[in-house]
Amino acid sequence: MHPVAAVMLLWASLSPAVLGAPPGAAPPGEERWFEFTIREVPCGFMSRSTTLEDEVLTTRTLERLSVQRAGVPIRTTTTTRFQETTDGRPLRVELTRERGGGDARHCVIDFDDALITVTTDRSSGGERVQRLPDPGDWLTPALADAHVRQQVRAGAPRIEYRVLRTTGVPGTVQAVEMTRLADPGTGSTGESTDPSSHWTVRRSGEALEFREWRDPSGRLLGSELVTGLGPIRTTHCSPEHILTHHPVPGPELMTEDSLLGVAPALVTDDSRTGTYQVHLVGSPGLLDRLPADAGAQRARRIGEGAWEFELDASRSSPDEAAASDPVFTEASRILDSTDPLVVEFTRRSLDGTGPDRLTRAERLRVAVGRHIREKGLASTFDTASEVVRSRSGDCTEHAVLLAAALRADGTPSRVAVGLINAAARNGSGQRFQWHMWTQGLVDDRWHALDPPRPRRFDAGHLLFAVDPLCDDCQPRPYELLLGLVGRV
């Protein structure tokens, strides 16, 4: 398998809300359109409208994203319908996300007194029902929009509110914090937005901060998230503009800027030890926020924005507290280790294996590599049960299925994200590329396991982040990597 850049993993985890889509509804009868771009290349659009009928406000949203990974198109279409009463009482949310090949994920959120019921299912099979207590003190789309507009018009220096997530971990609450900047600056189009306001926006559970511009009435004009991949922008536009510029193939994410050449062309599949110097160009503080000591890796600072990474594939790292921490042992939306197919896959893979935990972990690693037959780029961070069914995916699907299988066997687990040395897809020699693998906790020590590689682990890995992939862990450590792409 050729490892895939973790850029797509990060992109898949970012909803248009992160990219600056309006936080709430438009007034009844109004429809607004926004274009998404990466490096000024169109990659999608969104439309949002609100209707009023029989005292029920319905906010409808259509979002379409289109990017490429090594020339393979990745397209997703998401439709959302949020119903609420005119006094802000939530009634029902219906969401459908489709991607190429006809695969679809459906989510319905129902509200009954102090209870939220979240029902999710996928066209390939499997339904999950969760009943959660309503956390209260959050705003529906119409109320959130009204709150933000009123505060902008009033000249508030800071705006805070909470909304309900309908993507990511549906049914949970997200806090939004907006801070007005004294200098209105320029909008995402480069034109002066004066007298419009300029804001920095932070959302709980997300490591990245973006900026947005609003007109005097409080309506969104545009937003920008600066990354090593290039600026990711949202721009208000006309429906005619969307019809003219879309559909498009979308930008290529796996560019040379996201890969690191190796000189000489070092092949590390059989290397057990290695030492690397890692330098960050711009934003050197990002590397300080990432756990570089874990599993087989140790790291030390050698200068401003510069680190030395030392690898020993036979090494593990101690962590006595992790075995009793539920974030590493319990099932989550992504690591759905209690799904019957995941449980059966684990049982079948371990048939005849003895009690030694590390031997069992290695047996599962090999089984995952064999089970995923279609080593393709079309997947976008599937759950473990979806991987069992589809038998397809890239490094993220391998890592997720192995982490879930380890938990199904009683071994705490997490995923690791960083760089891996492997042959470039274009035949231009070895490259360090963004990658995901797995770590299992055996005898209170984290051991690294990489299903697609010929050996359990090798010295061709550089670790930048670990994540248990629990439902409410925040912020996501791997989101910080979006600031590293193109700067290492």
N, C-alpha and C positions, 0 to 999 in steps of 0.2 A: 504494500500500500504506500502511496505517496502521501505524506502528511499534509493536512490542509491548514491554511492560515487560520488562527483563532479570530481573525477579523470578522469572519462571518458569524462565529459564535457570539461575539459582542454585538454585532448588528442585529442578530435574531433576538437578543435580549432587550434591545432598545425599541420601545414602542414610539409611535409618533408623538406621544406625550412628552417623551424625553427630548424629542427634536423640536419641541416648542409648539405643538398643536394647541388650539384653544382649550382651556381647561373646562369650559362649560358650554352650554347651549347658546344658539343664536336666538334672538327674539322670534316669536312665531311669524312664519311667512318669509323669513330671511334665509338665504342660502349663501354660504361662503366657501370659496375654493382656495386651496393652498398647494403649492408645488414643493417637492422635496428634491434637493440636489446634494451630490457629493463631489467636491472639487469642481463645482459649477456644472456638472453633468447631471441632467435630470434623472432621477431614480424613482419617481413616484409622485402621487398626489393624494389629496384628501378633500372630500366635500362634506359639509355638515349643515343640516337644516333642522328646524323645529316646527311642529304643527300642533294646533290646539283643537281638540274635538271632545265634546262631552266632559269638559273640565279635566281632561287628561292631556298633559304635555308629552309629546313624543319627540325625542331627539334622535335623528338618524345620521349615522356617520358611515362613509365609504372611504376606505384607505387602500391604496395599491402601492406596493413596493416592487422594484425590479432592479436586480443587480446581477453580476456575473462572477463566477469563481472559476478561474482558468478556462474561460470561454463557455462554461456551463451556466445557462440562465437559471436564476432563482427568482421566482415570482410568487408573491403572496397577495391575496385579496381578503380584506377583513371588513365585514359589515356589522354594525352595532345598532341596536334599537333600545333606548333607555326611556321607560315610561314612568311618569311621576304625576302627582296631583298638582294643581295650581298653587297649593300652599307648601309644596316641597316634600311631600311624603312619597318615598320610592315605592313603586309597584312591581316592576319587572324589568330585567335586562336580558336581551337575547343577543348573542354574539356568534358569528360564524367566521372561521378563518380557513381559507382554501389556498392551496398551493398547486403547482404544476403536477399533472398526473391525476387530478381529480380527488386527491386526498383532502379531507376536510376535518376540522375540529369544531365542535359545537359546545357552547356554554350557555346555560340558562341560570339566572340568579333570581330567586323569588324572595319576597319580603313578607314576613308574617309576625306582627308585633315585634318582639325583641329577638327574632330569629332570622338568620339569613341561610337559605338553602341553595347550594351551588351544585348544579348537575352538569357534568362534562362528559362528552363521548366523542369518539372518533370513527370515521367511516370504515376504518380497517378493523373495528371491533373494540369493545370495552367501554363500560360506563362507570362513572364514579360519582357518588352523591356525598356531599359534605354538608353538615349542619353546624353553623357557626353562630355564636352570640353576636348580636348587632353591637358594635363598639360605640355607637352613638356619636354625636358631635362631628358629623361629616356632612358635606353639602352635595346635593344632587346637581346634575349639570346645569339646570336653570338657575338654581340658587348660587352656585359657584360663579357662574358668568355674571350674574347681577351683583354679587359681592365685589368681584374684581373691578368691574366697570365703575361701580360707585366709589370705590377707594381710589382708583386712578383719577377720576374727575375731582375728588376732594383733595388731591395733592398729597395723599398719604406717602410717607417715606418708606413704609414697610407694610406688606400685606401677607397675612398668614391665614391658611384655611386647610381643611382636610377633605379628601375625596375618596370614593370607593374604587379600588382597582377592578377593572373588568378583564385585564390581561395580566400575564405574569403569574400572580397568585390571586385569582379572582376571589372577591368577597372580603379581602383585607383592606385596611385603610392606609392611605398615603398622605403624609403631611407635605404641604407646598409652602415654600418661603420665598417671597419676592422682595428684593431690595432695590429701591430707586437710585439710579446713579445721578450725580449732580450734573455731569456733562451729558446731554442727550446723544452726542456722537452722531454716527451715521447708521442708517438702516442696512439690512443685508443687501440692498441693491446698490449701496454706495452713495445714495443721494441723501441730502440732509432731511432729517425727520422732525426738525424743529417746527412747531412746538410739541411734537410728540415726545413721549417719555421713553426712557431707556432703563432696562431692569436686568439684574442678575437673578437667576431662578435656581433654587435647589429643591430637590424632591427627596424625601426620606427613602432609604433603600437603594439610592443611586449615587454612585461615587462622583459623577460628573456634574459640573455646573455649566449652564448655558446662559446666553443673553437673549433678550427679546425686546422688540420695539412695539409700542402701542400708540394709537392715535388719541387725540384729546378725549374721545368718548370712552376710551378703555378697550377698544377692539384691537386684536392682534394684527400687526402689519408684517412681522417677520421675526425670525430668530436665528441664532447661529451657535453651533457647538464646534469649538476649535480642537482638532485632533491631529495626531501625527499622520493620519491618513489623508488629511486635508479638511477644509471646513465643510461641516454638514449643516445645511440651511433649510429653513422653511420660509416661503415667501407667498404672501397673499397675491392672488392672481384672478383672472377671469376664466370662466369655463371655456371660452373660445381659445385661450392660451393652452389649456390642457388638451383640447381636441387637436390643436396644431402640433404640439410637441410630444404627445403620447398616443399609442404605446411606443416605448423605446427599449432597446436591449438593456440599458442601464450601465453604470460604470463597472469596470473590472476592478475587483477588490484585491486580487492576488497579483499586484504589480511588483516590479523590481524594487520599488521603494519599501515594500513590506518584507523583502527577503534580504539575507545577509550572505554575501559570498564568502567562501572559505579558500584561503590560499596558504599552502597548496591544497588541492582537492582532497581533504582528509576524509576517509571512510571510517566511521566509528562503530559500525554494527558489532564488531568483535572487541572493541576497546573497553577495558574494565575501568581505567582511570584516565583522568585528563584534567588540565587546568586551562582556564580561559580568562582573559581580561575583557570586561564589559564596560563600554563607555556610552554615556548618554549625551546626545547633542540637544541642548535645550531642556528645560524642565527637569534638572537633575534631582530635584526633591522627590520625584515620582518613585524612583528606585528605592529611596529610603523607606517608603511606605509598604513595600512588598516583602514577604517573608522569604528570604533567600536561603535560610538554613532549614532544611527539611529533607527527610528521606536520605538519599545518597549524596546530597549536596551540602557543602559548607562554603561560606563567603566572607570576605573581609574587605573593608574599604581601603582603597589605595590612592584616593584623591577625590577632588570635587567631581561628583557625577561619575566616578570610576570605581569599579569593584573587581576583585579577583574571585572567580568561582572555581572551586576545587571539587572534582567528582570522583567517587569511588562506588562503582555499581554494586559492590557487595556490602555496602554500609547501609545502616538504618538509623533513624533518629528516635530518641526516647520521648514518650509522652504518656505519663502514668494516668493523667486525668481523662484522656480521651475515651477510654473503654467504658466509662460510666456516663459519658455525655450523650444524651439522646440525639443530638444533631448528627452524630456519626453512626448511629445504629438504627434509628427509626426510618420508616418509609416516608418519602416525600412525593410531591407531584411528579418530579423528574425521575427520582430514584424510587420507583414504585415497586419495592422489593417484595411486597405481599401479594402482588398480582399473581393469579394462579399460573399463568404461563411463565413468569419469571421464576416462580418456585419450582415448577416442573423442569425448566431448563437447568436450574441449579442442581436439582436432585439427579437428573439424568447425567449431567456432566461429571458429577462426583461419584457415580456408581462404581463401587469397588475400591475407592480411595480410602486410605487409612485415616487415623485421627489427627496426624500432624497438621497444624494449621497452615504453615507456610507451604507445605506440599499441596494442600487443598487449594490454596490461593493460586499457586502456579498452574494447577490443573484447570481452574476456572479461567485463567488468563488464556491458556491455549484453546480452550473450548470456545471462548468468545471470538478469537481470531478465526476459528474455523466456521463458526455459525454465521458470521456476517460474510456472505458470499459476494454480494455486489458492493465493491469498494468504490462507491460513487460520491459525488459532490453535491447531489441534489437535496440531501437532508439538511434540516436546519434545527439542530438540537432536539432530537426526538427523545421521548421518554424511554425508559428501559423496556417497558412492555411493548411499545411500538417497534422497538428494534428487534425484539424477539419475533414479532409477527412479520415484519418486512424483510428481515435478514439483510438489510442494506444500511450503508452509512459510511462516514469517514471517521477520523480519530475521535470526535466527540461522542459518536454513537458507541464506539468500542469502549471508551472510558466509562460512559454512563452505564452500559449493560454490565460491565465487570464490577463497578462499584455497587450496583443493586444486587448482583449475584453474591458478592461477598457478604452483604448485609443479610441476604436470605439464608446464608450459611452461618450466621452468627459472628461474622468478622466485621468490626467497625471499618468504615471506608470514607474516602473523600477523593475528589479529582484534583489534578495538578495541571497548571497551564504555564506554558513557556515556549522555548524554542527547541527545535530538534534539527540535527544535521542529517539531511537526506538528499537523495538525487532530485534535482529540479525536474518538473514535469516537461519543460521544454528541451531537455537534454543538454542543458548548458552547465553540467557538472553539479557538484554538491552545493547546497544552500542551507543556511539555518532558516527554518520556516516555523510559523506559529503552530502550536500543537497542544493536544490534551492527552493526558494519561491518567493512571489511577494509583492511589496509595492505599494499602491495607494495613491495619493495626494488628500485629501479631506479637504476643508477649510484651505488650506495652511499648512497642516500637513500630514506627511507620516504615513500611517496605514499599519501594516503588515497583510498579508492574505496568508494562506497556504491551497490550495485546497485539498490535500489528507488527511489532519488531520480532526478529528471529530469536532473540534471547529475552529473558525476563526483564532485563534493563541493561543499559550500556551508558558509556560516558559521553554520548552525543546529545545529552539533554541539558538545558539550562532552565531552571525553575524560577518563575517570577511570582506565582500565586497558587494558593490552595483554597479549595472551597468544598464544604460538606454538601452543598446543593440542598439545604433544608428550605422549607417553604418561607420562613420568616427571617432568614439570615440577611442582614443588611449592614453596610452596603455590600454588594457583590464584589469580592476582591478582583475578579478578572476584568471588571469594568475599567479599572485603572490602566489596564494594558492598552486600551484604546489611545491613551496618551503616549504610549511607548512606541507604537507602530511607526516606522519611518525615522525613529530617533535613536535607535540602538546601533 
